[in-house]
Amino acid sequence: MLYTSRGMAFYGLQKGYGDKMNFKRVEFSEDITAQVLAFDAVLPPEGVPDVLVQDEEGAYWLRIKAPKAAKVQLEINTDLYDFKKGGDDIWCVRLPVTGGLHYIHLLIDGTLWLSPYLPIGYGYSRPCNTIALPEESGSFYGLRDVPHGKLIRDYFYASVTGRWESCMIYTPPCYEEAPEEIFPVLYLQHGHGENECGWSAAGRVPFILDNLIAAGKCTPFAVVMNNGMVQKKAGDNRIVDFTLFDRYLTEDIIPFAERRYRVGRSKEKRAMAGLSMGSLQTSMAGFRHPELFSALGIFSGFLYDWIQGSEIDMVERGAGDNSHLAFLEDREKVAKSFRIFFRAIGDKDPFLEYFKEDDVRCEKSGIRQERRIYEGIHDWNVWRQCIRDFAQLIFRP
């Protein structure tokens, strides 16, 4: 992916901005897989411009009609870009990204605004617009004419949270055809501010695995995806406590999955992975319960718990004790625990220094690891590559 600075050059003049440019509607085959609320592109009514368009040079633009606005802005990757106003009260901005999936926030006079004419996803603990731009390397996650597995939304009562919870389950294409077979299972977690739908919607896990299985590049396995923003009672309210996930996983999620689906009940047939906050939950659960998993995947994330007591922790408390890291001190136990220990991150990820600090911990422990550095930042364009590569390593004969 290519990123430009906030001071990038804009086409057109201040007056009548974009009026004389020839735009065309962006038609993507991914519409059916990108839009969650409607499985075709949502077409704007007469008088409202197409929001995502492409100019003659191939650059992508956003256009918004906002007659009464004094200022319109785009926030993407924490940077702000100003729209410029043109004729017919249409505001335009050239997108500072090329290729891949991007969460965007639109602000009109400082207030967040959700466009009904762009795909709507979920991130940052709220609904948000997304844009999916074509990229040459994107074929591995695309919808292809291959056998497809099933994506199931299921429900269970959780003793840890004291309420009904939902999860997303992927079963491989051959699951229905082999009613006696027990399949390996990956417990896969999202990051902070997302939920159990993240990996299937934004991460495109079903398509990635369908394509890998069809190509004979990975062993067919099931995937269980749960909400890692675990909530607990706090007086009359509920509050998110991500550290509860260890209990939630071992006391509720795994028992439910093994009762309901034909998934492995042994260490050899279980793996766990997660991104960002989910990678820390993976480290905590995996190091505390190495008897449960044969492989761990740490995507853009952490062995050391820096989240507890930080500004993003939703529970007021001090720093965590990192007791799970005691596992790394037993070199003999470490050597025997995991067939695959996979760590990966983007080369421009803001948490890269944390990743390098964990490199030192891994080296001291003697743990054998598969380590990857991808081009990119802290986003789904990196995490899709993480799961693609991790999937090809686990559960191999």
N, C-alpha and C positions, 0 to 999 in steps of 0.2 A: 504494500500500500504506500501511496505517496501522500505526504502532508505538506501543506504550504503554510507560511506564516500568516499571522493575523493581518499584516500589512500587504497582502497580495493585491495585485493589480486587478481592477474590475473593468469589464468592457462597458462601453456606452457612455453617455453623458449624464450629468446630474439631472438635467431637465429632459423629460421624455425618456428616462432611463430604460433601455432595452426595447424601446418602441420599434426601432428599425431593424432589429435582429430577427432572423428567421428561426423560429423554434419549431420543434416537432414533438409530439407526444411520445413519451417513453413507453414502449410496449415490451414487457419482459415475460418470458415464459414462466418465470418464477412467481408470478402473481398468485397462482393457485396454491403455492406453498408458503408465500410470505404473509399473506393477509389472514389474520386470525378470525375476524368478525364476519367477513364475507369472502368467498373463495374465488371471486373475480375482482378485477380492479373496480374500485368505487368511482364512478364517473361523475364529475361535477355538473351541476345544473347549468342551464344557459346563463351566460353573463358572468360565470365564475371560471377563471382560467385553469388549465391543467396545472397542477402544483409542481410536479416533477417533469422537467422538459430537458431537451438536449439541443445545443446549438450546432451550427454548421461545422465547427471545429471539433465536435465530439465532447465538449465540456457539458456538465450537468448543472442545471439551475433549479432553484425553487422560486415559485411565484405565488404571492398571496394578495388577494384583494382585501384591502382594509381602508375604507374611505375616511374613517375618523381617526386613524392612528397618527400619532406624532413620531413614533419610532417603532421599527420592527427589527428583531434580531434573531439570529440563529445561534444556538449553543450546541457545539459538537466537540467531544473529547475535552470538555471543560473550557474551551475557548469560545469567545463571542465574536460574531461577524455581523456587521450592520447590513440590512437590506437597503437598497436605494429605491426611491419612489419614482415611478414613471407615469405614463398617461393612464387614464381610466382608473386611477387610484390603485394600480397594481404595483406591488413592491417586489423587487427581484434581488437575488443574491446568487452568486456563482458558488457551487459547492467546493469546499477546500479538500475534498477526498476523492479518490478514484478507486472503484472496485470494492467489493465486499459488503458486509452488513454494518450499518451504523445506526446507533440510537441518536435521535436528534430532539432538541427542545426548541420550540418556537415561542418567542416572547413578543407580545404586543404591548407597548408602553409599560414594560417591566412585568407584565402578568403572563404566566405560562398559558399557552393556548394549544389545544390538541386538534390537529387538522383531521376532519372526517374523510379527507380525500387521499390520505396516505395510510399505509398499513399501520396498525396499532399493536404494539407489543407491550411487554411489561419489564421494567427495569428501574433501578433507583427507588424501589418500593412504591412505584406508581405506574399507571399506564403512560406510555410515551410513543411517539411516532418513530417508525423505523424506515430506512431506505436501504434497498438491496441493489447494488450496482454490479453489472457484469464484471467478471475478472477471468483472465486466461486460466488461472489455476483452480477455478471453481468447479470443475467437472466432477471432482471426487465427492462433493456433497449435493450434486444436482439430482433431480428426479429423472430416472432412466427407465427404459423398458426392460426391467429385470424382475424376478420374483420379489414381492414385498412382504415384509413381516407385518405384524399388527401392533398398533399403538393403542393401549387401553388405559382409560382413566378408571381407577378403582378406589375403593373407600374402606377404611378400617377404623375401629375405635382404638385410640391410643391411651394406655394407662398413664404414660408420662405426662401428656398434656391434658388428660381428663376430658377429651372431646373427640368427635369424629374428625379424621384427617383424610386427605386425598393424596394419591400418588399416581405417577405415570409409569406404565409398564410396557416395555418393548419385548415382543417375542419374535424370534427369527422366522423366516419364511417356511422352514421345515418343521416348525413346532407342531402344527396341526397334523402333519403327515406322519409324525412319529409319536403316537400317543403313549408309548411305553418308555420313551427316552427321557432321561433326566438331563437337563441342560445346565451348563455353567452359567453363573450369574454375576453381573457387575453391578455394584451399588454405586451410583453416580450422582454427585452433588454439585449444585450450582454455587454461585457466589453471593456476596452480601447484596441485599436489595432485590433479589430475584426470587423465583419460587420453583415448584416442581415441574413447571411447563418450560423452563428456560432451555434445557438441553434438547427437548424435542422440537420446540418452535424455532428459537434462534440458533441453537447448536446443530440442528438438523441431523441428530443422531440416527433416526430411523433410516434416512436415505444413505448416510455414510456407511452404516453397517450393511444395508441391503446391497450396496455396490461392492463392498469388500467381499461379502460372502459369495456373491455371484461370480466374482473374479477369482475365487478360491484363495483369497489372501488372508482370511481369518477364520477361526473356528466359530461356528454359529453359537451365540450365547444370548441370554436374556439380559435386560437392563432394568433396574428398579431405580426410579428417580423420585426423591421426596423433598419436601420443603425443609430446608435447613434453618430457616428463620423460626426456630422453635419457640412457641409462645407458652408462657406460664401465667398463672393467676398472681396478681399483685393487688391485694385489696379487692376493690370492686372492678378493677381493670385487668387487662392482660398486658404482658410485656415480653419482648423478644429476648431470649437468652440462648445464644448460639452454642454455649457449652453444654446444654442439655442434650445435644444431638447424640453423644456417645450412648447414653441410656436409651434414648428414643430408638436408636438403631438396634441395639442388642435386645431390648425388652419388647419392642413393638414391631419395627419394620421387618427385620429378618424373620421372626416367627410368623408374621402375616404372610410374607412372600413364600415361605416354605410350606405353609398350609394351603395356600391358594393356587400356587403354580408349581409346575414340575421343574424346580430349580435345585441346584446342588446344595447339599447339607454338609459338605466337608470343606476343609481348608483348600484342597486342590481345585474345587469347583466354585470357589468364591474369589472375587477381586473387589477392590474399592478404589475410587478415584474422585477427584473434585477439583474445582477451579477456585482460585482466590480464597475466600473464606471457607469454601468447601474443601480446599486442599488442606487447610489447617484442621478441619474436622476429620479429614482422612488421616492425617498424621496422628492426631490424638487417638482415634479409634484403632488405627492399625498398630501403633506402638503399644497401646494398652492391651490389645487383643490379637497378638500376632498369630495365635492359634486359629483365628477365623479366616484369614485371607492369605492367598498365595501370591498376590500381586497388589502393589499400591501405585497409584498415579497422582503425582503432585503437579498440577497445572497452574502456572503463573502464581505460585504461592509458597507456602511456608511450612517449615518444621517448627520453628520457634513461635510461640503465641505472643504476638505484640498487640492483639486486638483487645484482650481483656484490659479494662481500665483506660483504654484510649477513647478519643472523642467519638468513634463510631460504635463503641460498645453501648448498647441500650440499657444496660444495668449499671447503676452507680456502684463501683467497687474498685479495688486496687488492682494492680497488675496480677496476672496469673502466675502460678508457681511453676509452670512448665514441667510438672512431674512426669509427663509422658516421655520427656527426653531422656529419662534414666535408662530407657530401653537401649539407647545408643552406646551406653557405657559398657554393656556386656557384649564384647566383640564376638564371642563364640555363639551367643544367641542370635545376634544380628546376622551372622554368616549363614545360619540355618533357616532363617525366618521366611524370606520372600524369594521366589524364583525371579520375579521382575520388580524392580524398584525404579520407577520412571519419574524423572523431573524435567520440566520444560518451561520456557518463558519466552516472551518477545524481547528482541534486542533493544527496544525503546520503552519497555515497561517501566513505570515509575517505581515499581517495587524490585527492580533488578538488584539493588544493593542488598536487600534482605535475602534474595536468592543466592547471592555470592557468599553471604555470611553462613547460609546453610550448607554451601559447598564445603566450607571448613569443617562443619560438624560431621558431614558425611565422610570426609577424608579421615578425620580422627577416629571414627567408628569402624572404618574399614568396609562399610557397606558397599556392595557392588551396585552401580546404578547405570541406567540408560539416561543420558543427559542430552537435551536438545535446546538449541537457541534458534528461534524462528525470527524472521523479519516481521516486526509489528509491535503493537502496544498491548495494553491490558484490555483486550476485547475478544469478541466471538470469532474474529478472523484468525486469531492465534489458537483459540481453544478448539475450533474445528480440526485444526491440524494435529493438536494434541491427541484428541480421541481417535483420529484416523490412525496415527502411528502406534498409540498404546494398544489399540484393538488388535493390531497385527502381531503383538508380542505375547499376549496373555492366552492361557488355556491351550497352548500348543502341546501336541503329544510329546 
